Amino acid sequence: MSVLQRYDWPGNVRELENVIERAVLLSKTDYITFDDLPLNITAFAPLNPMDDFDSTSLKSAIAEPERKILRAALEANNWNRQLTALALKINRTTLYKKMKKYGLEDEAERMGIR
């Protein structure tokens, strides 16, 4: 996917369609692999695997998954903070801080949950 994203696509959508159709037809597996793409596309592959590394911090990378887990746990426990903290095996104070950090406290108030 990163190889396809790095390519400039001078032929725009039509070129992309042709490359994908060709790759699907030539692919020997259920998935399109690097080897199924033409050379003019694969030339844009990073030489070093670290070139593909996104420089976002670990803290920001885990923020959205953590928010989703917290929200799902709150919903599963009908927004009961005590039960949610127990289910997540965290301190209730920690849950409150994380709810505030991710805006879930405001969301609970908008829904009329105290």
C-alpha positions, 0 to 999 in steps of 0.5 A, a space after each residue: 500500500 505504501 508503494 502505491 501511495 508514494 507513486 505520483 500517478 501522472 495518469 491519475 485514476 485511469 492509470 491507477 485502475 489499470 495498474 490494479 486490474 493488471 495486478 489482480 489478473 496477474 496475482 497468484 494469491 488472493 492479495 496483491 503483493 509487491 511483486 504483482 506491481 509493475 516496475 515503474 510503480 515499485 521503483 518508489 518503494 523505500 530502500 530502507 524499511 525505516 523510511 516507512 516509519 511515521 514520526 508520530 510519537 508513541 503517545 499520540 499513536 496510542 491515543 485514539 485506540 485508548 479512547 475507543 477502548 474506554 468508550 466501548 467499556 463505558 458503553 458496555 457498562 452503561 456509563 457506570 464509571 465504577 463498573 467500567 474501572 473494575 472491568 478495565 482493571 484501573 483505578 476509578 480516578 485514572 478512569 476519570 482523568 482519561 475520560 476528561 483527557 479524551 472528552 468522554 466526560 463531556 460526552 457523558 454529560 451531553 447524554 445526561 449521564 452523571 
